[in-house]
């Protein structure tokens, strides 16, 4: 058996062992606002519920291991003492992952990830309209577990109001665990989907993804492509150039013929197949060949 003394390994290495061993972890999709009133949205898998009277949730926007900086969410909850914790299910997992990209301060991750901002009743941060359950919370306390990279910052939240999508309720009015279709975070790129097993979501680019907000409107309004598909499309550094698209079409006569039919649903269905195989480049070339 491998035995590890936390004091004898790097914090980064220990981090990988901890996350590989402790999971699936629920995801707190935390919405905050900064001192200037600008929205911020970011996911955290150091999260759980810790009581119902009063209803208490705790999540941790930990200090970054690589440079010991803190996240925008941490600064925001310290400054405003309010947060909305949105629950992540399978339908929004790709967009959620895209939102974890390290965009600059002030960039609206709701827009970058293609989510709808829903006004809260009791707190200033917005809710994620696409999330099946949303908790409006007051931050009661922030406990810092250390000052070095990798240290946790425990944000202790009291739930002021809970919103539940009626479509996920069972006949008794409680949350149906099949309908909510929760996902949990595991080690590396791996996630777990309730009752369905493990699946992989590539981490967002170290460089910035273009975001859902710059995807052409015809694609965003697709009757075929899902939010998860749009999340994958938004997680590219740049779009293929016209020369690349033309070359791709010349090499794939069947796709060129498909484009010539001008059947948008069929084109989007074929692009979706590329996305299911994680061939985002081919999906973009096909979609842009249609929209150009």
N, C-alpha and C positions, 0 to 999 in steps of 0.2 A: 504493500500500500504506500502511495506517495504521501508523505507527511510534510506539511508546510507551516513554517513559523512566519506569521505576518511581518515580523520585524526583519526577516532575512531575505525578503523578495521585494521587488519594486512595487509601488502602489498600482501601476498599470497592469502588471502581471497578476497581482492579487485580485484586482478588479475583474479580470477575465475569469478567474477561477470562481469568484463569488457569483457572478452573473450566470456562469455555466451550471452552477450547482443549485441555485435558488430560483426556481421558476415553476410554472409560468407566473409572471408578475403582472398584475393588472396595471393599466395605463391611466394616469391622470393627465388628461388633455387640458392644460391649465390656460385659461384666458385671463389676462390682466390688462391694466392700463398703466402708462407711465405718468410722471408728474405733469407732463404736458397734455395728457388726455389721449395719447396715441395707443391704439390696441396692440397687444402682443399675444401670440398663441404658440404654445410649445408643449410637447409631450414628455412625461416623466414616468419611468417604470419603478421608481422607489416610492410605492404608494399602497395605501390600504385604508380600510375603515377600522376605527378603534373604539367605537362606542355608539350607542343609540340614544342615550339620555345624559347629557345632550348629544345629538348626532355629531360625531367627530371624525374627520378625515385628516390624514397626514400624508404629505408627499415631500420629497426632498430634491430641490434643484441643487445638486452637489457642485462643489468647486471643480473646475476643469482640471484634470490631471496633467495635461500637457503644459499649461502655463499658469495654473493657479488663479485664473480669473473667475468671476462669478457671472451667472447668466442674467439676462434682462428680467426674467421672471422673478428672480431673487430680489433684485433691486426694486421692482415694482411692488411686490407684496410688503416689503419693508416700508416703502413710502406711502402706500395707499391702504394697506391692511384689508384688501378685498380681492377675491379671486372667484372665478367660476370654474369648477372642475367638471369637464365633459367626459362622458364614458365613450370608449372606442369599441366599435364592433367591426365585423369583417367588411361591411359596406364602405367604410371610410379609412381603412388601414393604410392604403397607399398614399392618400392625401395627407393623412396624419404624419406618415414618415417624411413626406416632402416638407412639411412645416418645420421639421427639426433641423433643416438646413440653417447654417449660421449666417442668416441675413443680418445686415447692418442695423444698428439701433434705429428705431422709427419706421422700419419697413413693416407693412401690415401683412402678417402671415396668413390671415384670413383670405386676403386677396391672392397671395402667392399660391396657396394650396387649393384655392377654388371653393372655399367655404362661405356660407351665408352668415352674416352677423345678425344676431337676434337680441333685441334689447332686453335686459334683465329687469326684474320687478323691484328688487331691493338693493342691488349693488351696481356700480358703474361699469365693470367689465361686461362685455357682450357674451352671449351664449353661442355655441355652435349649433345652428339650426338642424344640421344633419345628424347630430349625436342623438342616440336613443334616450339618454338620461343626462340631465344637466343639474348640477348642484350650485346654487348661489351661496357663497360662503363669506363669513367674516374671519379674518386671520386673528387668532387669539394670541399666538406666540410663535416666535421663530427661535429654534435652538440650534446653535452652531456647534457641531461636534469636533471641530478643529479649524485650523487656519492654513493648512497645507493642501496642495492639490489632491483631489479625491475625497476631501472631507465633506460630510453631509451637512445640509441645512434643513432641519426638520420644520416644515411649515404646518403648524397645528391649526386646523380650520373647523369652525362650527358651521354646520349647515343651517342656513336661514330659510331656504326654500328649495324644493326639489321638483323638477319637471320631468315627466315620463311620457314618452310617445305611446298613445293608446294602442297603436298597432302591435305592440310587443306584450300586451297584457293577456292573461289567460281568462278563462270563464269566471274565475273568482275575483278578478280585478287585480291580481298580483302579476309580477313580471314572469313571463314564461321563458325559461332558460334556453329553450330551443329557438324561440323567436328573436330574442335579443342578440344571439349569435356573437358572443363576446370573444375577444382575442386577448392573448397574454404574451408578454415579452419573455424571450428566453435568451440564451447566450448567442454571441455573434450576430448573424443576420436572421436568426430563427425566431419564429412566433409560433404560438399554439392557438388553434381555433377550437372552441368548445365542441366536443363530440365529433370532430373531423380530423384531429391530429395536427402534425406540424406542417408549416409551410415557411418559405423563405421570402424575405423582403430585402432587396439590396439596400444598403445604407445610402442616404443621399450623397451626392457628389461632394468631395472636399472643396471643389469650386462651386459656385452658386448655380443652382438649377434655374432655368428661365422662369418657371412658375406657371401655374394654370392661367393666371391673369393675362398672359400674352399669347395664349393659344387662340387661333382664329375663331371667331364667333360661330361659324358654321359647324366647327368640330365640337365646341363646347355645348352646343344645342343639339347634339346628336341624339337620336332615338335609340341608338345601339350602344355607344360607348358609355361606360359607367364612371362614377366618381373615381374608382380605383384606376380605371384606364387613363383618365385625365391626370391623375397623380403621377403615373408612370411617364406620360408624355411631358409633363412639366419638369421632370427630373433629368433634364439634359442641359448641357452647358450651352449649346448653340444648335440652331436648326441646320439641316443639310442645305447646301447651296444648289442653285439651279442645275449646274453642271453635274453634280452628284445624282440629282433626281433623274435627269435625262439619261445618264449612264445606267442607272438602276432599271429604269423602264425599258431601255433597249435590251438589257440582259434578261428581262422577265416579260416576255411577250404576252403571257396570259394576264399579267397584271395591267399591261398597257391596254389590252382589249377590254378588261374590266372597267378601267377608267373611261374608255370611250363609250361605254354604255350609259354613263352619267347617272347610274343608279346609286345614289348616296348611301342607302342602307346596306347594299351589298358591298360597297367599297369599305364602309366602316366595319362591317362584319369581318371582312378579310383582314383589315388592320388590327382588329381585336384579336384575331388568331395569332398575329405576330406578337402582340403584347403578351398574350398568354405564354408564349415561348420566350419571353424577355428579349425579344428582338425589336427594341424600341426604334432603332435606326431605320429598319425596313418599314415599320408602321408609319413613321413620320414621312418617309419618301413617298409612300403610297398616298397618304392623306394630302400632302402638299401638291402632288401631281394632280389631284382632284381640285384643290382649292385655288391653284395658280391660274 
